[in-house]
Amino acid sequence: MEIYETPHNIEELFQEVEDSHGSMSYRIINYTDGMSMDNFQSMQHFIDHVGIHSDHVDEDSGTQVILIHPEYKKRLVIDAGGLGDFFSHGYECYWEEV
């Protein structure tokens, strides 16, 4: 069973970080071994799931992605990490001043 505690799109992602005073955590939880990924793969999975297009990606270092959006003056940083196993994944999102 997979539980996605993620935004539905990039607009929601930026708005939720804005609404939470510049920092937000997301998770994809899997109680089976169906999502065995390293942090590089889980970041790509998050990007694909949220529907982030390359025109929003300012920098991509694999486990960290920095996004831009024309309606926001700040860049949004996403760091991918594990949640203590290889099947559940966490994403820390926060503002970076431009």
N, CA, C and O atoms as a MOPAC input file, in Angstrom:
PM7 MOZYME 1SCF
protein

 N      0.83600 1    -1.17800 1     0.00000 1
 C      0.00000 1     0.00000 1     0.00000 1
 C      0.88500 1     1.24600 1     0.00000 1
 O      1.82500 1     1.35000 1     0.78800 1
 N      0.57800 1     2.17900 1    -0.88000 1
 C      1.31800 1     3.43000 1    -0.96200 1
 C      0.43200 1     4.58400 1    -0.51000 1
 O     -0.75100 1     4.65200 1    -0.84400 1
 N      1.02800 1     5.48100 1     0.25100 1
 C      0.33900 1     6.68400 1     0.69500 1
 C      1.14400 1     7.87600 1     0.19700 1
 O      2.31500 1     8.03000 1     0.54500 1
 N      0.52100 1     8.70900 1    -0.60900 1
 C      1.17600 1     9.89400 1    -1.15200 1
 C      0.71500 1    11.11700 1    -0.36900 1
 O     -0.43600 1    11.53900 1    -0.48500 1
 N      1.61100 1    11.68100 1     0.42200 1
 C      1.35800 1    12.94200 1     1.11600 1
 C      2.15900 1    13.99400 1     0.37100 1
 O      3.17200 1    14.49000 1     0.86400 1
 N      1.68500 1    14.33000 1    -0.83400 1
 C      2.39400 1    15.21400 1    -1.75500 1
 C      1.41000 1    16.19600 1    -2.36900 1
 O      0.20000 1    15.97000 1    -2.33300 1
 N      1.91800 1    17.27800 1    -2.92900 1
 C      1.02400 1    18.19100 1    -3.65400 1
 C      0.58700 1    17.55600 1    -4.97300 1
 O      1.21700 1    16.61600 1    -5.45800 1
 N     -0.48000 1    18.06900 1    -5.53800 1
 C     -1.01100 1    17.52400 1    -6.79000 1
 C     -0.37400 1    18.12800 1    -8.03200 1
 O     -0.43900 1    17.54500 1    -9.11400 1
 N      0.24700 1    19.30800 1    -7.87700 1
 C      0.86800 1    19.97500 1    -9.01100 1
 C      1.84700 1    21.03000 1    -8.50100 1
 O      1.94200 1    21.26300 1    -7.29600 1
 N      2.56600 1    21.65900 1    -9.40700 1
 C      3.58900 1    22.61500 1    -9.00400 1
 C      2.98500 1    23.86800 1    -8.36000 1
 O      3.58700 1    24.44800 1    -7.45600 1
 N      1.80900 1    24.28500 1    -8.81500 1
 C      1.16600 1    25.44800 1    -8.20600 1
 C      0.83700 1    25.17700 1    -6.74700 1
 O      1.06300 1    26.02600 1    -5.88500 1
 N      0.30700 1    24.00000 1    -6.47300 1
 C     -0.00700 1    23.61900 1    -5.09800 1
 C      1.26600 1    23.51100 1    -4.25900 1
 O      1.27000 1    23.90900 1    -3.09400 1
 N      2.33700 1    22.98300 1    -4.83000 1
 C      3.61600 1    22.87100 1    -4.13100 1
 C      4.09600 1    24.24900 1    -3.67700 1
 O      4.39200 1    24.44000 1    -2.49800 1
 N      4.17500 1    25.20500 1    -4.59500 1
 C      4.63900 1    26.54600 1    -4.24800 1
 C      3.70400 1    27.20200 1    -3.23500 1
 O      4.16900 1    27.85400 1    -2.29900 1
 N      2.39900 1    27.03800 1    -3.40900 1
 C      1.43700 1    27.67100 1    -2.49800 1
 C      1.52000 1    27.08700 1    -1.09800 1
 O      1.44600 1    27.83200 1    -0.12000 1
 N      1.67200 1    25.77100 1    -0.97400 1
 C      1.76100 1    25.15100 1     0.34600 1
 C      3.02700 1    25.56700 1     1.08100 1
 O      2.99200 1    25.77400 1     2.29300 1
 N      4.14000 1    25.69200 1     0.37400 1
 C      5.37000 1    26.16800 1     1.01400 1
 C      5.18600 1    27.61900 1     1.45200 1
 O      5.61300 1    27.99900 1     2.54300 1
 N      4.55900 1    28.42100 1     0.61100 1
 C      4.26400 1    29.81900 1     0.96900 1
 C      3.37300 1    29.88800 1     2.20600 1
 O      3.64600 1    30.65400 1     3.13000 1
 N      2.31600 1    29.09300 1     2.22100 1
 C      1.35800 1    29.10400 1     3.33100 1
 C      1.94900 1    28.58800 1     4.63400 1
 O      1.46400 1    28.93500 1     5.71100 1
 N      2.98100 1    27.76900 1     4.55300 1
 C      3.59200 1    27.19300 1     5.76500 1
 C      4.85100 1    27.95800 1     6.16700 1
 O      5.74500 1    27.39800 1     6.80200 1
 N      4.92000 1    29.22300 1     5.80100 1
 C      6.01400 1    30.12100 1     6.19800 1
 C      7.36900 1    29.69600 1     5.66500 1
 O      8.38900 1    29.89700 1     6.32400 1
 N      7.38700 1    29.10800 1     4.47200 1
 C      8.63500 1    28.84700 1     3.77700 1
 C      9.26400 1    27.49200 1     3.97500 1
 O     10.40600 1    27.28300 1     3.56800 1
 N      8.55000 1    26.55700 1     4.59200 1
 C      9.11000 1    25.21600 1     4.77800 1
 C      7.97900 1    24.19900 1     4.84800 1
 O      6.98400 1    24.40400 1     5.54300 1
 N      8.14700 1    23.10000 1     4.11800 1
 C      7.11200 1    22.06500 1     4.08800 1
 C      7.77000 1    20.71000 1     3.86500 1
 O      8.74700 1    20.60000 1     3.12500 1
 N      7.23200 1    19.68600 1     4.50300 1
 C      7.71600 1    18.31800 1     4.31400 1
 C      6.63400 1    17.48700 1     3.64600 1
 O      5.44600 1    17.62000 1     3.94000 1
 N      7.07700 1    16.62800 1     2.74000 1
 C      6.16900 1    15.70700 1     2.05500 1
 C      6.71500 1    14.29400 1     2.20600 1
 O      7.90300 1    14.09500 1     2.45800 1
 N      5.81700 1    13.30600 1     2.04500 1
 C      6.23800 1    11.91100 1     2.16900 1
 C      5.51100 1    11.04600 1     1.15700 1
 O      4.36900 1    11.31200 1     0.78200 1
 N      6.20500 1    10.00800 1     0.72600 1
 C      5.58800 1     8.90400 1     0.01500 1
 C      5.90500 1     7.68000 1     0.84600 1
 O      7.06200 1     7.27700 1     0.96300 1
 N      4.88200 1     7.09700 1     1.41700 1
 C      5.05600 1     5.98200 1     2.34000 1
 C      4.62600 1     4.69900 1     1.64100 1
 O      3.58200 1     4.64700 1     0.99100 1
 N      5.44800 1     3.66900 1     1.78700 1
 C      5.13400 1     2.38100 1     1.19900 1
 C      5.37100 1     1.32300 1     2.26400 1
 O      6.46000 1     1.24000 1     2.83100 1
 N      4.35700 1     0.51800 1     2.53400 1
 C      4.45900 1    -0.51000 1     3.56400 1
 C      4.90100 1    -1.86000 1     3.01600 1
 O      4.94600 1    -2.84900 1     3.74800 1
 N      5.22700 1    -1.90200 1     1.72300 1
 C      5.72500 1    -3.12700 1     1.12400 1
 C      7.07600 1    -2.82700 1     0.49700 1
 O      7.62500 1    -1.74400 1     0.69900 1
 N      7.60300 1    -3.74700 1    -0.24000 1
 C      8.89800 1    -3.51200 1    -0.87900 1
 C      8.73000 1    -3.08100 1    -2.33400 1
 O      9.64400 1    -3.26200 1    -3.13900 1
 N      7.57300 1    -2.51200 1    -2.68100 1
 C      7.28800 1    -2.15800 1    -4.06100 1
 C      7.93800 1    -0.88300 1    -4.55900 1
 O      7.89700 1    -0.62500 1    -5.76200 1
 N      8.53400 1    -0.07400 1    -3.70100 1
 C      9.13100 1     1.18900 1    -4.12000 1
 C     10.58100 1     1.27900 1    -3.67200 1
 O     10.99900 1     2.29600 1    -3.11900 1
 N     11.32800 1     0.25500 1    -3.89900 1
 C     12.73300 1     0.26300 1    -3.51800 1
 C     13.48700 1     1.22100 1    -4.44300 1
 O     13.72500 1     0.91300 1    -5.61100 1
 N     13.86400 1     2.40000 1    -3.90000 1
 C     14.55600 1     3.42000 1    -4.68300 1
 C     15.61800 1     4.07600 1    -3.81500 1
 O     15.48700 1     4.15800 1    -2.59400 1
 N     16.67100 1     4.54100 1    -4.47400 1
 C     17.60700 1     5.39200 1    -3.74900 1
 C     17.08400 1     6.82800 1    -3.81500 1
 O     16.03700 1     7.07400 1    -4.41300 1
 N     17.79800 1     7.77600 1    -3.21100 1
 C     17.31600 1     9.15500 1    -3.15500 1
 C     17.26300 1     9.82700 1    -4.53000 1
 O     16.41400 1    10.68700 1    -4.76500 1
 N     18.15700 1     9.44500 1    -5.43100 1
 C     18.11100 1     9.98600 1    -6.79200 1
 C     16.81900 1     9.56000 1    -7.49100 1
 O     16.13700 1    10.37600 1    -8.11100 1
 N     16.49700 1     8.27500 1    -7.38200 1
 C     15.29000 1     7.74800 1    -8.01600 1
 C     14.02200 1     8.31000 1    -7.37100 1
 O     13.04400 1     8.60300 1    -8.05900 1
 N     14.04900 1     8.45600 1    -6.04300 1
 C     12.85000 1     8.96700 1    -5.37400 1
 C     12.60900 1    10.43500 1    -5.72300 1
 O     11.45900 1    10.86600 1    -5.79900 1
 N     13.67600 1    11.20800 1    -5.93600 1
 C     13.49800 1    12.59700 1    -6.36100 1
 C     12.84500 1    12.64400 1    -7.73600 1
 O     11.92700 1    13.43300 1    -7.95900 1
 N     13.30400 1    11.81600 1    -8.64800 1
 C     12.70200 1    11.77900 1    -9.98300 1
 C     11.24200 1    11.33500 1    -9.90800 1
 O     10.39800 1    11.84600 1   -10.64400 1
 N     10.94500 1    10.39100 1    -9.02500 1
 C      9.57300 1     9.92500 1    -8.84400 1
 C      8.68800 1    11.06900 1    -8.33400 1
 O      7.56400 1    11.24100 1    -8.80500 1
 N      9.19300 1    11.84800 1    -7.37600 1
 C      8.45300 1    12.98800 1    -6.84300 1
 C      8.19400 1    14.01600 1    -7.94500 1
 O      7.07200 1    14.50000 1    -8.08900 1
 N      9.22000 1    14.34900 1    -8.71600 1
 C      9.10100 1    15.32000 1    -9.80300 1
 C      8.06100 1    14.84900 1   -10.81700 1
 O      7.21500 1    15.63200 1   -11.24900 1
 N      8.12200 1    13.58400 1   -11.19400 1
 C      7.15700 1    13.03800 1   -12.14800 1
 C      5.74000 1    13.04500 1   -11.57300 1
 O      4.78500 1    13.40800 1   -12.26000 1
 N      5.61300 1    12.64000 1   -10.30900 1
 C      4.30000 1    12.55800 1    -9.66700 1
 C      3.64000 1    13.93600 1    -9.56600 1
 O      2.44500 1    14.07500 1    -9.82600 1
 N      4.41500 1    14.94600 1    -9.19200 1
 C      3.87100 1    16.30100 1    -9.05000 1
 C      3.67400 1    16.95200 1   -10.42100 1
 O      2.90600 1    17.90600 1   -10.54500 1
 N      4.34600 1    16.45500 1   -11.42900 1
 C      4.20600 1    17.00000 1   -12.77700 1
 C      5.05900 1    18.23500 1   -13.00000 1
 O      4.64300 1    19.16900 1   -13.68500 1
 N      6.23600 1    18.23800 1   -12.43000 1
 C      7.15100 1    19.36500 1   -12.57100 1
 C      7.85500 1    19.25000 1   -13.92200 1
 O      8.49500 1    18.24200 1   -14.21700 1
 N      7.72800 1    20.29200 1   -14.73100 1
 C      8.34000 1    20.31100 1   -16.05500 1
 C      9.72000 1    20.95400 1   -15.98700 1
 O     10.02200 1    21.70700 1   -15.06100 1
 N     10.53900 1    20.65000 1   -16.96500 1
 C     11.93000 1    21.12200 1   -16.96500 1
 C     12.04100 1    22.64100 1   -16.98400 1
 O     13.05300 1    23.17500 1   -16.53200 1
 N     11.03700 1    23.35700 1   -17.48900 1
 C     11.12400 1    24.81400 1   -17.49700 1
 C     11.02800 1    25.41500 1   -16.10300 1
 O     11.33800 1    26.59300 1   -15.92300 1
 N     10.60400 1    24.62800 1   -15.10600 1
 C     10.57200 1    25.08100 1   -13.71500 1
 C     11.84500 1    24.70700 1   -12.95300 1
 O     12.07100 1    25.20400 1   -11.85000 1
 N     12.67000 1    23.84500 1   -13.52400 1
 C     13.88400 1    23.37900 1   -12.83700 1
 C     15.02200 1    24.34400 1   -13.14400 1
 O     15.43200 1    24.50000 1   -14.29400 1
 N     15.52600 1    24.99100 1   -12.08600 1
 C     16.64600 1    25.92300 1   -12.23000 1
 C     17.97300 1    25.18800 1   -12.04300 1
 O     18.94000 1    25.45500 1   -12.75600 1
 N     18.01400 1    24.26300 1   -11.08500 1
 C     19.20500 1    23.44300 1   -10.84000 1
 C     18.76000 1    22.04700 1   -10.42600 1
 O     17.74000 1    21.88300 1    -9.75500 1
 N     19.53000 1    21.04900 1   -10.82900 1
 C     19.22600 1    19.66000 1   -10.47500 1
 C     20.53200 1    18.94500 1   -10.18100 1
 O     21.34000 1    18.71400 1   -11.08000 1
 N     20.73700 1    18.59300 1    -8.90400 1
 C     21.94800 1    17.86100 1    -8.53300 1
 C     21.61900 1    16.43000 1    -8.11900 1
 O     22.41300 1    15.78700 1    -7.43300 1
 N     20.47400 1    15.93600 1    -8.52200 1
 C     20.11500 1    14.54800 1    -8.24300 1
 C     19.21700 1    14.41500 1    -7.03600 1
 O     18.02900 1    14.12700 1    -7.18300 1
 N     19.75500 1    14.61900 1    -5.84200 1
 C     18.94800 1    14.51500 1    -4.62800 1
 C     18.44700 1    15.87100 1    -4.16100 1
 O     17.67600 1    15.95800 1    -3.20500 1
 N     18.88300 1    16.92500 1    -4.83100 1
 C     18.37500 1    18.26100 1    -4.55500 1
 C     18.01700 1    18.93600 1    -5.87300 1
 O     18.79600 1    18.94000 1    -6.82600 1
 N     16.81300 1    19.50700 1    -5.89700 1
 C     16.33500 1    20.21600 1    -7.07400 1
 C     15.88400 1    21.59900 1    -6.62400 1
 O     15.23600 1    21.74600 1    -5.58800 1
 N     16.23700 1    22.61400 1    -7.41600 1
 C     15.80800 1    23.97900 1    -7.12700 1
 C     14.87600 1    24.40900 1    -8.25000 1
 O     15.21600 1    24.34600 1    -9.43100 1
 N     13.68600 1    24.84900 1    -7.84300 1
 C     12.64600 1    25.21200 1    -8.79000 1
 C     12.40700 1    26.71300 1    -8.83000 1
 O     12.64100 1    27.42300 1    -7.85100 1
 N     11.93900 1    27.18100 1    -9.97700 1
 C     11.50600 1    28.56000 1   -10.13100 1
 C     10.07700 1    28.56000 1   -10.64800 1
 O      9.62500 1    27.60700 1   -11.28200 1
 N      9.38200 1    29.64400 1   -10.36500 1
 C      8.00500 1    29.80400 1   -10.82400 1
 C      7.79900 1    31.28300 1   -11.08900 1
 O      8.18900 1    32.10800 1   -10.26300 1
 N      7.20100 1    31.64500 1   -12.21200 1
 C      7.07700 1    33.05900 1   -12.56400 1
 C      6.26900 1    33.89800 1   -11.57900 1
 O      6.41300 1    35.12000 1   -11.56100 1
 N      5.42900 1    33.27900 1   -10.76600 1
 C      4.61300 1    34.02200 1    -9.81200 1
 C      5.29000 1    34.22900 1    -8.46000 1
 O      4.72500 1    34.88000 1    -7.58200 1
 N      6.49800 1    33.68100 1    -8.28200 1
 C      7.20200 1    33.77500 1    -7.00400 1
 C      8.60100 1    34.33700 1    -7.21500 1
 O      9.26900 1    34.01100 1    -8.19700 1
 N      9.03800 1    35.18100 1    -6.29300 1
 C     10.36900 1    35.77900 1    -6.39100 1
 C     11.44200 1    34.90400 1    -5.75600 1
 O     12.63300 1    35.14000 1    -5.95700 1
 N     11.03500 1    33.90700 1    -5.00200 1
 C     11.97400 1    33.00800 1    -4.32900 1
 C     12.09100 1    31.71000 1    -5.11200 1
 O     11.17700 1    31.31000 1    -5.83300 1
 N     13.24300 1    31.06200 1    -4.95100 1
 C     13.41800 1    29.72600 1    -5.52100 1
 C     13.01300 1    28.70700 1    -4.45700 1
 O     13.18200 1    28.94200 1    -3.26100 1
 N     12.47900 1    27.58000 1    -4.90700 1
 C     12.05100 1    26.53200 1    -3.99700 1
 C     13.03100 1    25.36500 1    -4.08700 1
 O     13.24700 1    24.80600 1    -5.16200 1
 N     13.61600 1    25.00500 1    -2.95800 1
 C     14.58200 1    23.91200 1    -2.88100 1
 C     13.86900 1    22.66400 1    -2.38500 1
 O     13.09900 1    22.72200 1    -1.42600 1
 N     14.12700 1    21.53300 1    -3.03900 1
 C     13.59900 1    20.23900 1    -2.60100 1
 C     14.77800 1    19.31100 1    -2.34700 1
 O     15.61600 1    19.10400 1    -3.22500 1
 N     14.83500 1    18.75400 1    -1.14500 1
 C     15.84900 1    17.75700 1    -0.79200 1
 C     15.15400 1    16.42000 1    -0.57800 1
 O     14.20800 1    16.32900 1     0.20400 1
 N     15.62100 1    15.37700 1    -1.27400 1
 C     15.06100 1    14.03900 1    -1.12100 1
 C     15.87200 1    13.27100 1    -0.08400 1
 O     17.09700 1    13.38300 1    -0.02600 1
 N     15.17600 1    12.49600 1     0.72600 1
 C     15.83500 1    11.66500 1     1.72500 1
 C     14.95700 1    10.49200 1     2.09500 1
 O     13.78000 1    10.44800 1     1.73800 1
 N     15.52200 1     9.55800 1     2.80000 1
 C     14.77500 1     8.38000 1     3.22300 1
 C     14.04000 1     8.60600 1     4.51800 1
 O     14.26100 1     9.59600 1     5.21600 1
 N     13.16800 1     7.68000 1     4.82600 1
 C     12.42600 1     7.71700 1     6.08800 1
 C     12.76700 1     6.50300 1     6.95200 1
 O     11.93200 1     6.02300 1     7.72000 1
 N     13.98200 1     6.02000 1     6.82100 1
 C     14.42000 1     4.90700 1     7.65800 1
 C     14.34500 1     3.54600 1     7.00400 1
 O     14.72400 1     2.54700 1     7.61500 1
 N     13.86700 1     3.48600 1     5.78200 1
 C     13.85700 1     2.23100 1     5.03500 1
 C     14.09800 1     2.58100 1     3.56500 1
 O     14.27500 1     3.75300 1     3.23400 1
 N     14.10700 1     1.61200 1     2.70900 1
 C     14.32300 1     1.86900 1     1.28700 1
 C     13.01000 1     1.97900 1     0.50900 1
 O     13.02300 1     2.06800 1    -0.71900 1
 N     11.88300 1     1.97300 1     1.21600 1
 C     10.59300 1     1.91700 1     0.56100 1
 C      9.76400 1     3.17700 1     0.75400 1
 O      8.82300 1     3.40800 1    -0.00500 1
 N     10.08500 1     3.99600 1     1.74400 1
 C      9.37200 1     5.23400 1     2.02300 1
 C     10.34000 1     6.39200 1     1.84700 1
 O     11.53100 1     6.26800 1     2.12900 1
 N      9.81400 1     7.52400 1     1.37500 1
 C     10.69200 1     8.61400 1     0.97700 1
 C     10.16300 1     9.94700 1     1.49200 1
 O      8.95300 1    10.16700 1     1.55000 1
 N     11.08500 1    10.83400 1     1.86600 1
 C     10.72400 1    12.14600 1     2.36500 1
 C     11.32300 1    13.24400 1     1.50500 1
 O     12.36100 1    13.06600 1     0.86700 1
 N     10.64000 1    14.38700 1     1.50500 1
 C     11.06600 1    15.52300 1     0.69000 1
 C     10.90900 1    16.78900 1     1.51900 1
 O      9.79900 1    17.15300 1     1.90800 1
 N     12.01600 1    17.45100 1     1.78300 1
 C     12.00200 1    18.71800 1     2.50200 1
 C     12.01700 1    19.83400 1     1.47800 1
 O     12.88800 1    19.87500 1     0.60900 1
 N     11.06400 1    20.73300 1     1.57500 1
 C     10.92000 1    21.83700 1     0.63000 1
 C     11.01900 1    23.15000 1     1.39500 1
 O     10.38400 1    23.31800 1     2.43600 1
 N     11.81000 1    24.07100 1     0.88200 1
 C     11.98700 1    25.34900 1     1.57500 1
 C     12.41900 1    26.42200 1     0.58900 1
 O     12.94200 1    26.13500 1    -0.48800 1
 N     12.18600 1    27.66700 1     0.98900 1
 C     12.54900 1    28.81800 1     0.14400 1
 C     14.02000 1    29.09400 1     0.18100 1
 O     14.69000 1    28.90100 1     1.19600 1
 N     14.50800 1    29.54700 1    -0.93600 1
 C     15.86300 1    30.08000 1    -1.04200 1
 C     15.71500 1    31.47600 1    -1.63800 1
 O     15.14200 1    31.63900 1    -2.71500 1
 N     16.22800 1    32.47100 1    -0.94400 1
 C     16.13400 1    33.84100 1    -1.45600 1
 C     16.95000 1    33.96700 1    -2.73100 1
 O     18.02900 1    33.38500 1    -2.84900 1
 N     16.43900 1    34.71800 1    -3.67000 1
 C     17.12700 1    34.91900 1    -4.94300 1
 C     17.92600 1    36.21900 1    -4.87000 1
 O     18.58900 1    36.59100 1    -5.83800 1

